[in-house]
Every structure is written in structure tokens, then in C-alpha cells.
């Protein structure tokens, strides 16, 4: 089995290229910065884009959301 990963690093320029990015996608890992609320809010657009592209397709990709930079959060 060959697994290919594409890292967009949240770059806005990739929002205009969904057919190239999403072709043959079986899953996506959406990573956000837990220290940035904007990063968390941006997940909504990425998820919407993925769901819109795959609407009506029988096999939906698996989506995973991960919080990054947890080591920078201070717990009480």
C-alpha cells in the first residue's frame, strides 16, 4: 500500500485548487494551533470545502482533527 501525503500548511492559495488537492483523497488530517482561536475557526472553512467537494460521492474521506502545540498551553 502506498500512502501519499500533501501538506498545505493551511495556505489560503490552496483553497482555489480543490480538484487537484482532493482528487483520490481517502482521508484528511486537519491540524490547528490550540494557542490560536483563529486557527481553530479556520477549520470550519477547510471542513466545509472538503464536504462540499465530496457531496454526493458515495465514499466520503475520513476526517481527523488534531490540536497542535498543546505544550504551549498552561494548565491551572
N, C-alpha and C positions, 0 to 999 in steps of 0.2 A: 504494500500500500504506500502510495506517495502522498505526502501532505505538503501543500504549498501555503505559505503564509504571506499575507500582504499587510504591511504596516503603513497606515496612512497618517499616524500620529495626530489624528484629529484635524488635519489640514483642510481648510474650507474649500480649497481648489478641487478636492475630490468629490464634492457634492455635485459637480456638473458632469461627472463621468460615471454614472451608476452602471451603465451597461457593461463597461469594461471591468469595473470593480466587482460587480455582483455575479458575473457570469460563472456558472458552475459552483457557486458557493454552497457549502453544506453546513456551515456554521460561522458564527462571528463572535469575537470576544470584544466587548465594548468596555474600555477601561477609562475610569475617571479619577481625578485627583480629589481625595477626600478633604483636602485643605482648601478647595476652591468650589464654592457653590455654583459659579458659572460653569465649571467643568461638568458638574452634576446635571445642571439644567440643559446643557448641550446634548446630553444623552438622548433626550426626548426627540430632538431632530434626527439624530442618527437612527434611532429605532423607527421613527415614522418613515424615513427614507427607505429603510430595509423592508418594512412591512408593506409599504406602497408598491415597491418594485416586485415583491413576491406575491402580491394579492392575486388570487385566482390560480396560483400554481399549486399543484397537489402536494408536493414535498416541500414543506417550509424549512428554512435553515434553523438550526439550533442557535439561540442567542444566549450569551453568558455575559453578565455584568460584573465587573471586578472593580473594587475600590483600591486605589494605589496610594502610596505614601502614608500609610497608616502609622509608620514610625514617627511621623512629624506631628501627630495628634497627641495632645496632653490629656490624660485621663485624670479625673478627680478621685 
